[in-house]
Every structure is written in C-alpha cells, then in structure tokens.
Amino acid sequence: MVKKFKGLEMSSYDKAYANPRSILGRFSTWFENDCVCVLTIGKTASSAIIDGLHEADVNAFQVHSLVRSPQSYLFVKQTKKHRIRNAVFKIKISFWMLLQKNSPRKFIVIFRDPFERNLSAFFEQMWRIEGLSINDDVNKLLNGFVEHGAHDATRTWFQENIHQKFNIDYSDLHFDEKPWCTHERKNKKFLFIKYEQRECWESAISDFVGARIHLKRKNDSANKPYAEKIKTLKSLWCPTEEVIKRTVDLDLWEVLYTPKEKAEISKKWSIAVNFDV
C-alpha cells in the first residue's frame, strides 16, 4: 500500500520505531494537527489500525513511547544504555509535545494482557539478545524470556506515557464493563480499547475518528516463523511472583478488567494477581 500524505509518498513503515521511514514523512506525520495518533506499547495490533485508518483516508501515525526510544525498553531488556539514541529521542519528543500543547489531537490507546504482550514483544526482537535464536529449544527460550523479557514495560507504560504526559489518571478510565471507553482532556480526545475484545474495534474506532474503518490483522504472531515456539511457551510458562510484580500495573488492572476477565487471565497463566505491593 502506498499512502499519499500531504503530497508525500509513504510506502513502508519502520516497525520498531513505528514511524515512516522517510525523514520528510516522519516529520509530516508527527507535526500535522489533524492526525490521529495511535499511541500504544506495541504488539497490540497497531499496524492493523494504522492501515485501516490510512485506507479510509484518515491521516494517522503511531508511536510506542513518549519517554525514550522504544527499542531500548519495550521489547527486550537490553544491557546497552543507548544514551545517544535516547537523548535524541527525548529532544524530538519534547519538541513535539511543546508544539502539541494547545493543538487538538485524537489518540487511540490499546491495552493487552501484559503477559501475552510481553511474550509477543520478546519474540519480535529476540534477535537482539546475543546467544538466543528461535531455533533454540523451548527451555532455553523460556529462560531467555525470563531473563531478557521487557517485564517492567507493561507496569510503567501508562504512568510514563499517559499520566505524566497528559495528566490522565486511572480514575479517568470508565470502562463500566465495556470493551472500550473515551476520555477528553482539554482539547485532546482519547479512545481506550481492550485488545482481547476485537469484535468492537471497527465500530468504536469508526465512531471516534468519524470515518468507516475496516481492519485486517497484520504482523500477527500466528503467521511468524516462531509461531509454534511461542504457542508452546504460552502453554508451559507459569510466571513467578517476582515476574508478576514486575509485569502488572495493579492500578490499571483494577480499572481495566472485570472480575470475570481477571479470572480468565489469571487462570490462563496459572497465577493469582491479588497481592498488595
């Protein structure tokens, strides 16, 4: 697909940074006021949403982080600090946030089962970890995930990217047992959606952006070379209490999921997310 954007051709996207590859395209999407920003932690089907928006001629771009380079902390835990990359990223983000302070903008935010999300993220960029390969046996991959998985990302993402940047609190999320909710902060509108209930996505996003959106799944783990390995790991892995505490944003967990949904996720991973930390 080739998307025309204000006279610029964009034919591909950098999946890691979630920005157009071309410099001109990148600046164009970031600084246009009428764009929809798909702001997600990654591995939440944001590529499908972006394509659906573009096919409906809705100007949109996606961002995974507003605090530091997403490759540095959202997919795998890396030993390198990436100080230069993060410094450049912070300058770009600060400039963008300053320009957007008084500008209208719509944001789409997707929340996903944090354990499922982190496993998917690990396999997406496992190639960054020296000594690991999708050809390794399941036990080695499982140990690699426990050691190098970005477990803390899901626990801190909302605070860093939603609360601190837009002053939105957990108490502002009113799902009321629905799969989505909206919130308006000053002149910015937010659509928050649960990943697991995708049957509502098209109607919720269409109403939010004012255009009929059709979504097709892309970048799905089921279609990746590691599909069978990740399926096996999901069936075998039982998170330890330490990993649970690092992974779950308890305040978000409370407002996001119904008691039934909490029970389903807990049963799936053979865990109990009812501790006080």
Secondary structure by P-SEA (a helix, b strand, c coil): ccccccccccccccccccccccaaaaaaaaccccbbbbccccccaaaaaaaaaaaacccccccccccccccccccccccccaaaaaaaaaaaaaaaaaaaccccbbbbbbbcaaaaaaaaaaaacccccccccccccaaaaaaaaaaccccccccccccccccccccccccccccccccccccccccbbbbbbbcccccaaaaaaaaaacbbbbbbbccccccccaaaaaaaaaacccccaaaaaaccaaaaaaacccaaaaaaaaaaacccccccc
